[in-house]
Amino acid sequence: VQLQASGGGLVQAGGSLRLSCAASGSISSISVMGWYRQGPGKQRELVAEILSDGSTNYADSVKGRFTISRDSAKSTVWPQMNSLKPEDTAVYYCKASRYLARKDYWGQGTLVTVSS
């Protein structure tokens, strides 16, 4: 599985941004796709994920502000990030997991900077 991430950039607080992650390869075997982030001096944390059955999980800090979606082919996921806050500033990483194969795949990070 290969992941190509896009999006990111600079946005003012209160603004919106959308990231995108396109998967290729053994797409049908992907169990979950999601986005993680790592802020300055912080550990990498889950932002949002969508499972193969369509269920979603969100970090408490983004609930009500971020929405993760995917296309019908289940090959691209994108979080719509609204009401962004300076504390959302981080490098965002796309991740895909294949549970049966016990493998995780990471895309390249993309920087999101929210100015106050």
C-alpha positions as CSV (number, residue, x, y, z in Angstrom):
1,V,0.0,0.0,0.0
2,Q,1.3,3.4,-1.0
3,L,-0.1,6.6,0.4
4,Q,0.0,10.0,-1.2
5,A,-1.0,12.9,1.0
6,S,-1.8,16.4,-0.1
7,G,-3.2,19.6,1.3
8,G,-2.0,21.5,4.3
9,G,-0.7,25.0,4.4
10,L,-1.3,28.2,6.4
11,V,-4.7,29.3,7.5
12,Q,-6.0,31.8,10.0
13,A,-7.7,30.7,13.2
14,G,-11.3,30.0,12.5
15,G,-10.6,29.0,9.0
16,S,-11.0,25.7,7.2
17,L,-8.7,23.3,5.4
18,R,-9.0,20.0,3.7
19,L,-6.3,17.3,3.5
20,S,-6.4,14.3,1.2
21,C,-4.8,10.9,1.3
22,A,-4.9,8.6,-1.7
23,A,-4.0,5.0,-1.4
24,S,-2.8,2.6,-4.1
25,G,-1.9,-1.0,-4.1
26,S,-3.7,-3.5,-2.0
27,I,-6.6,-1.2,-1.3
28,S,-9.2,-3.9,-0.7
29,S,-7.2,-5.2,2.3
30,I,-7.1,-1.9,4.1
31,S,-8.9,-2.1,7.5
32,V,-8.7,1.5,8.4
33,M,-7.4,4.8,7.1
34,G,-6.9,7.9,9.1
35,W,-4.9,10.9,9.9
36,Y,-2.5,11.5,12.8
37,R,-0.6,14.7,13.8
38,Q,2.5,15.7,15.6
39,G,2.7,19.1,17.1
40,P,5.9,20.8,18.2
41,G,7.3,18.9,21.2
42,K,4.4,16.6,21.2
43,Q,3.8,12.9,20.5
44,R,2.0,11.8,17.4
45,E,-1.7,11.4,18.0
46,L,-4.8,10.2,16.2
47,V,-6.9,12.9,14.7
48,A,-9.5,11.0,12.8
49,E,-9.9,7.6,11.2
50,I,-12.5,5.7,9.1
51,L,-12.8,2.0,9.2
52,S,-13.7,-0.3,6.4
53,D,-17.3,-0.5,7.6
54,G,-17.6,3.3,7.5
55,S,-17.4,3.9,11.2
56,T,-15.3,6.8,12.4
57,N,-13.3,7.8,15.4
58,Y,-12.1,11.2,16.3
59,A,-9.8,12.7,18.9
60,D,-11.8,14.6,21.5
61,S,-10.0,17.8,20.6
62,V,-11.4,17.8,17.1
63,K,-14.9,16.4,17.6
64,G,-17.5,18.7,16.1
65,R,-14.9,20.5,14.0
66,F,-13.3,17.8,11.8
67,T,-15.1,15.4,9.6
68,I,-13.4,12.5,7.9
69,S,-14.8,11.1,4.6
70,R,-13.8,8.7,1.9
71,D,-14.7,8.1,-1.7
72,S,-16.8,5.2,-2.9
73,A,-13.7,3.2,-4.0
74,K,-12.4,3.5,-0.4
75,S,-9.1,4.6,-1.8
76,T,-9.1,8.3,-0.8
77,V,-9.9,9.8,2.6
78,W,-10.0,13.4,3.5
79,P,-10.6,15.2,6.7
80,Q,-12.5,18.4,6.4
81,M,-11.1,20.6,9.2
82,N,-13.2,23.6,10.2
83,S,-12.9,26.1,13.0
84,L,-9.2,25.6,13.1
85,K,-7.3,26.7,16.2
86,P,-3.6,27.5,16.7
87,E,-3.3,24.3,18.7
88,D,-4.2,22.4,15.5
89,T,-0.8,23.4,14.1
90,A,1.1,20.2,13.4
91,V,2.5,18.0,10.8
92,Y,-0.3,15.7,9.7
93,Y,0.3,12.2,8.6
94,C,-1.9,9.8,6.7
95,K,-2.0,6.2,7.9
96,A,-3.5,3.0,6.6
97,S,-3.6,-0.3,8.4
98,R,-4.1,-3.9,7.3
99,Y,-5.1,-5.7,10.4
100,L,-4.8,-9.3,9.0
101,A,-1.4,-8.6,7.6
102,R,-0.5,-6.6,10.8
103,K,1.0,-3.9,8.7
104,D,0.8,-0.1,9.0
105,Y,1.6,2.3,6.2
106,W,2.4,6.0,6.5
107,G,2.2,8.8,4.0
108,Q,4.6,11.7,4.0
109,G,3.7,14.4,6.5
110,T,2.1,17.7,5.5
111,L,2.3,20.8,7.6
112,V,-0.7,22.6,8.8
113,T,-0.1,26.0,10.4
114,V,-2.9,27.9,12.1
115,S,-2.1,31.5,12.8
116,S,-3.9,33.4,15.6
